[in-house]
């Protein structure tokens, strides 16, 4: 039985590798069909570039009309959940990491620049007598509301809510909640101003 399990696992890894790396329009079509079957819920007209890696697709829900750039990574686990809305754009090398526990929710019409990291877990490090890698993890949730732009090389840490219409500046590290229609920059990220709402009453 162990040998059979090893063979099945190896075949699955090869299938995933092939699906990830098929080039051209054929690759877009095959990845779309494959993930319609593998993900928690079906979708319409998503485009998946090559290099996409998805772990625990049964715990990942993706809406429709979204774009996933080269080498994006979406990591769920047996105990976590990822939900992505519709009309979302992920540039290249984005990592959505909910390994372990925790949840990551991304709304509709969200823009995520290249090399952005969303991570719902973090290493514990309080005890200086124990190596950090042996102290375990702490888990939280990340909520990104609709119409948010997260610029390149930014990092969103656990237990952060990014309000509707906000902009996260390039290279920012978000460690706390961001109010709606805010622009935040820096490490750690701080609000520099609010966007003009221009709402007619």
C-alpha positions in Angstrom: 0.0 0.0 0.0 2.8 2.4 0.8 4.4 1.8 -2.6 1.1 2.5 -4.3 0.7 5.7 -2.4 4.2 6.8 -3.3 3.6 6.0 -7.0 0.3 7.9 -7.0 1.9 10.9 -5.3 4.8 10.9 -7.8 2.3 10.7 -10.8 0.3 13.6 -9.3 3.5 15.7 -9.0 4.4 15.0 -12.6 0.9 15.9 -13.8 1.0 19.2 -11.8 4.4 20.0 -13.2 3.2 19.4 -16.8 0.0 21.5 -16.3 2.0 24.4 -14.8 4.5 24.6 -17.6 2.6 24.0 -20.9 3.3 27.1 -23.0 1.0 29.2 -25.2 -2.7 29.2 -25.6 -2.8 25.5 -25.1 -1.4 26.0 -21.6 -4.0 28.6 -20.8 -6.8 26.3 -21.9 -5.5 23.2 -20.1 -4.8 25.1 -16.8 -8.3 26.7 -16.9 -10.0 23.3 -17.4 -7.7 21.6 -14.8 -8.4 24.1 -12.1 -12.1 24.2 -12.8 -12.1 20.6 -11.7 -9.6 20.9 -8.9 -10.7 24.1 -7.1 -13.5 24.3 -4.6 -15.9 26.0 -7.0 -15.9 26.4 -10.8 -15.3 29.8 -12.5 -15.5 31.5 -15.8 -12.7 32.8 -18.0 -9.7 33.0 -15.6 -6.3 33.2 -17.2 -3.5 31.3 -15.6 0.1 31.9 -16.8 2.7 29.2 -16.6 4.5 28.4 -13.4 1.3 28.7 -11.3 1.5 26.5 -8.2 -1.6 25.7 -6.1 -1.6 23.6 -2.9 -4.8 22.2 -1.4 -7.1 23.5 -4.2 -10.1 21.9 -2.4 -9.8 24.8 0.2 -9.4 27.6 -2.4 -12.3 29.4 -4.0 -11.5 31.7 -7.0 -14.1 33.9 -8.7 -14.2 34.7 -12.5 -12.5 37.0 -15.0 -9.2 37.2 -13.1 -5.6 37.0 -14.3 -2.7 35.1 -12.6 0.7 36.1 -13.8 3.9 34.0 -14.2 5.0 31.9 -11.3 2.2 32.8 -8.9 1.9 30.7 -5.8 -1.3 30.0 -3.8 -0.8 27.9 -0.8 -3.7 26.7 1.4 -3.6 23.7 3.8 -5.9 21.2 5.3 -6.8 23.7 8.0 -6.9 27.0 6.1 -9.0 28.7 3.5 -8.4 31.1 0.7 -11.1 33.0 -1.1 -10.4 35.3 -4.1 -13.1 37.4 -5.7 -13.7 38.3 -9.4 -11.8 40.6 -11.8 -8.6 40.3 -9.7 -5.2 40.8 -11.3 -2.1 39.1 -9.9 1.2 40.2 -11.5 4.1 37.8 -11.7 5.6 36.1 -8.6 2.8 36.8 -6.2 2.6 34.5 -3.2 -0.7 34.0 -1.3 0.4 31.9 1.7 -2.2 30.4 4.1 -0.2 27.3 5.0 -0.9 26.0 8.5 -4.0 27.8 9.7 -5.7 31.1 9.1 -7.7 32.6 6.2 -7.0 35.0 3.3 -9.9 36.8 1.7 -9.4 39.0 -1.4 -12.3 41.0 -2.7 -13.3 42.0 -6.3 -11.4 44.4 -8.7 -8.2 44.1 -6.7 -4.8 44.8 -8.3 -1.7 43.0 -6.9 1.7 44.0 -8.2 4.7 41.7 -8.9 6.5 40.0 -6.0 3.8 40.8 -3.4 3.5 38.4 -0.4 0.3 37.8 1.6 1.0 35.6 4.6 -1.5 34.5 7.2 1.1 33.0 9.5 4.3 34.1 11.1 7.2 32.6 13.1 7.1 32.7 16.9 10.4 34.1 18.3 9.9 35.1 21.9 12.2 32.5 23.5 15.8 33.3 22.8 16.9 29.9 24.1 15.1 28.0 21.4 15.9 28.3 17.7 13.2 30.3 15.9 12.5 27.4 13.5 11.5 25.3 16.5 9.1 27.7 18.1 6.2 27.1 15.9 3.9 29.5 14.1 1.2 32.0 15.0 -1.8 32.3 12.7 -4.3 35.0 11.7 -6.5 36.3 8.9 -6.0 38.7 6.1 -9.0 40.6 4.6 -8.6 42.7 1.5 -11.7 44.5 0.5 -12.8 45.5 -3.1 -10.9 47.9 -5.3 -7.6 47.8 -3.5 -4.2 48.3 -5.3 -1.2 46.6 -3.7 1.9 47.8 -5.4 5.0 45.7 -6.2 7.2 44.1 -3.5 4.7 44.7 -0.7 4.1 42.3 2.2 0.8 41.9 4.0 1.2 40.2 7.5 -1.4 38.3 9.5 -4.4 40.0 11.2 -4.6 42.9 8.8 -7.7 44.3 7.1 -7.2 46.5 4.1 -10.2 48.7 3.5 -12.0 49.3 0.3 -10.3 51.5 -2.3 -7.0 51.7 -0.5 -3.5 51.9 -2.1 -0.5 50.1 -0.6 2.7 51.8 -1.8 5.6 49.8 -3.4 7.7 47.9 -0.9 5.4 48.6 2.1 5.0 46.1 4.9 1.5 46.2 6.3 1.3 45.2 10.0 -2.1 46.6 11.0 -5.5 47.6 9.6 -5.7 50.1 6.7 -8.7 52.4 6.6 -10.8 52.6 3.4 -9.6 54.9 0.7 -6.2 55.4 2.4 -2.7 55.5 0.8 -0.1 53.9 3.0 3.7 53.5 2.4 6.8 52.5 4.2 8.1 49.9 6.7 5.9 49.5 8.7 3.3 51.0 6.5 1.8 54.3 7.6 -1.0 56.4 6.1 0.2 59.4 4.2 -3.2 60.7 3.1 -6.7 59.7 2.1 -7.9 59.5 -1.5 -10.4 62.2 -2.7 -13.8 60.5 -2.6 -15.5 63.1 -4.8 -18.9 61.7 -4.0 -21.9 63.8 -5.1 -24.7 64.1 -2.6 
